[in-house]
């Protein structure tokens, strides 16, 4: 199954930026489409960004389009999410996983955006 470890979250003011990182410990990472997901309190987990295995194709939820950028470094088994123009409604726990999410979920990382 491997392990997914997210990092880089924290507290930021509205309009600020954060960069999330995800380290994956499964061997076929470079062949696996990946996604960033988030779960706000009282809401279902949602996919916010997806990236193809080679990193060429990306898709975003409408709510983050133009503000978030997903990238990956297959040599480092790592996934990234650059978040700019953060809004209070972006407050959530963020997770990385394959897309579809077939790996065991990690702990996630809290992102809190104050108004």
N, C-alpha and C positions, 0 to 999 in steps of 0.2 A: 504493500500500500504506500509506503513512504510517508514523509512528513512535510507539512506546510507550516512555515513560520513567518508571520507578518510582523513588520516593524515600521516605525516612522510616524505613528499617529501622535495626537496630542491636542492641546487647546489652542485655538487660533481665533482672532477676530474676523468678523465678516469682511470679505474682500481679500483676505490673506491667502497664503499658499502652504501646502504640505506635499511631501513626496513620500509615498508609501513604498515599501519594498517587501518582497516575498521570496524566501529561499525554499526551494523544493528539493526534496531528497529522493525522488524516484528517478530511475535510470532513463526512462523514455521521455523525459521532460521536453526535449527538443522536437519530439514528434507529436506533442500534445497541445491542441488549442487550449488556451487558458482564459480565465475570466476573473474580474474583480466583482465581488458581490458586497452588498451591505444590508444591514438589518437595523432599522430604527426601532426604538422602544415601542412595543405594542403593534408592530407591523411585521409583515412577512419579509423574508430575505428576498432581495431582488438583485438581478444582474445589472451592473452599471457599465461595464466595459468588457469587450472580448477581443482577443488577438489570436490570429492564426498561428500555427506551429512555427512557421518561418518568420513571423513578425511583420508580414507585408500587409495583411488585411486587418483592419480594426473596425469595430462597431461600438456605438455608445447608446445608452438610454437617452431619450430626448431631454431628460432633466439635467444631464451633465454635458451634453454635446456642446463643443466649443469652449469648455472650461477644463475638462479632464483629458489627459493623454496617457494611454497605456503603451508600454513598451516592454521588451524582454531582452535578456542577454543569455542565449542558450549555452554559451561557453561557461557561464557562471550558474546555470540552473536558477536564474533569477527573473522575477517579474516585477514591474514597477508601475506606479500610478502617480502621475504628476497632477495635482489638484490645484487649480488657480481660481480666483474669483469665488472663493468659498462662501456659501450661504448658510444661515442657521439650519435650513432644512437638509443640509448635507450631514448633519450630526447623526452618527450611527456607529455601529461596530462594522469594520470592513474586513472582509475575508478574501483570500485568493483560493482558487480551486481550478480544476480542469473545467472545460466547457464542452459537453455537459458535466456537472460536478460529480464525477465518479470517484474522487479520492476522499479519504477521511478528512473532515474539516479540522483546521487548526483552531487556535484560541481566538483568532481575530485580533484587531487592534482598534482601540477607541479613537474616534475623531469627534471633537466637540468644537462647534463654531458658535461663538457668542455674537450677539447682535450689538 
